[in-house]
Amino acid sequence: MTTNDSGKLETTLADGRRMTLSLPPTDAGWAAAGIKALQPVPPTHTGRGEEPPALPERPVLPLEVALLGLGA
């Protein structure tokens, strides 16, 4: 992680993507230290995890079809 100025933090993720965090100037007391107060935290989970169960099969009700048509 690198800091180019007091309001911007840049890092490169494990897959090569770059991420920038910018914080606007503020007079809030809890944010007085700006990005200097931020610390890296190791990830708690990696990957996608297990897939959720499939939705049960059921016939489509006419009202649902009508509602889906409204969004088109």
Residue pairs with C-beta under 8 A, 6 or more apart in sequence:
1 9
1 10
1 11
1 40
2 9
2 10
2 11
3 9
3 10
3 35
3 36
4 10
6 34
6 35
6 36
7 22
7 23
7 24
7 25
7 34
7 35
8 20
8 21
8 22
8 23
8 35
9 20
9 21
9 22
9 35
9 38
10 18
10 19
10 20
10 21
11 18
11 19
11 40
12 18
12 19
13 19
21 35
21 38
23 31
23 34
23 35
31 37
